[in-house]
Amino acid sequence: QTGTVAANPEQYDQAYICPVTIGSQTLHLDFDTGSSDLWVFSNLMPSSEVDGQTEFNTNSAGATKKDGYTWSISYGDGSGASGVVYADTVNVGGATATSQAVEAATSVSSEFTSDTGSDGLLGLAFSSINQVKPTPQTTFFDTVKSSLEAELFTADLQSNGPGSYTFGYIDSSKYTGSITYTAVDNSQGFWGFTAGGYTVGGGGSNSTGTIGSAIADTGTSLMYLPTAAVQSYYSQVSGSSYSSSQGGYIFPCSASLPSLTVSIGGHGFVVPGSNFNYSPTGSGNTCFGGLQENTGIGFTIFGDVFLRAVYAIFDETQGSPRIGFAAQ
Ligand SMILES: Cc1cc(CN)n(C)n1
């Protein structure tokens, strides 16, 4: 089987939300290659924590409670959720898992309550970091992958308009040129890979260092690189500065933003300058940069700002996982 589902950006491309059918309900979930739990708003939550989201009905006929199973998760941005576990049929664009662990929230943090466009998350990292106790559950991809035409999924994220995820096949209309594959280190449960040198702006190679280990994370909005690369980038953005009040680099919204070329698997991938204007700060006609330092996080994240510039293939067809990137 295969699946194809639209990936709809929230405001400022903050996250990408996809329709998922669970039993007879359709919920809109944030697909996240940086985590491994499929969790949903549910009827078990206090109404004070729900602001229009669709709630998974744990009393529906097809939902089977997994007694004694619980989960609790926290994300890099400080948000979190917790609850209990059911099994139900989950269909993503035609790819169907007949018995998928559906983690029904009993409580969510305020970040999720106020994210009115999302009814929960669908994790696409490795099942080794699933947070269900006493027994970790498989991700949707792990549950269905043996039944897919090919054991892979792809992400085509667009700015300000629908992109798509596919399961089981590569859509050759979504990219140009060839796909460059590189090995994945999933020892931390992520789609980890090694990135090489970088060049700011089109003019020749002005990179002085290499980026190193990184993860591909569709659930993270921005691109977080080592300080040296970030400082090198903003040195080319007139009027830019680090704002402690905003918590990152900002610049005049009218600033001209250079592209950033990153070498992966020996191929240079160009992130256009426009990708680095993330959102207005709300003061002084300054804008918040889509490229920020990884110092607060501890590792480098190629989030949506990067992934919008490429077609990404998350591939387990070779036995060992690999990730592919192609220009689009
Ligand atoms: C909810 C959520 C997901 C992620 C990335 N994996 N973050 C940072 N926050």
The ligand as a MOL file (V3000), in Angstrom:
LIG
                    3D

  0  0  0     0  0            999 V3000
M  V30 BEGIN CTAB
M  V30 COUNTS 9 9 0 0 0
M  V30 BEGIN ATOM
M  V30 1 C 5.6680 19.9200 19.7490 0
M  V30 2 C 7.0820 19.9700 19.3080 0
M  V30 3 C 7.7300 19.0710 18.4480 0
M  V30 4 C 9.0450 19.5350 18.3350 0
M  V30 5 C 10.1670 18.9690 17.5180 0
M  V30 6 N 10.2690 17.5760 17.5160 0
M  V30 7 N 9.1470 20.6430 19.0940 0
M  V30 8 C 10.3240 21.4750 19.2930 0
M  V30 9 N 7.9410 20.9220 19.6930 0
M  V30 END ATOM
M  V30 BEGIN BOND
M  V30 1 1 1 2
M  V30 2 1 2 3
M  V30 3 2 2 9
M  V30 4 2 3 4
M  V30 5 1 4 5
M  V30 6 1 4 7
M  V30 7 1 5 6
M  V30 8 1 7 8
M  V30 9 1 7 9
M  V30 END BOND
M  V30 END CTAB
M  END
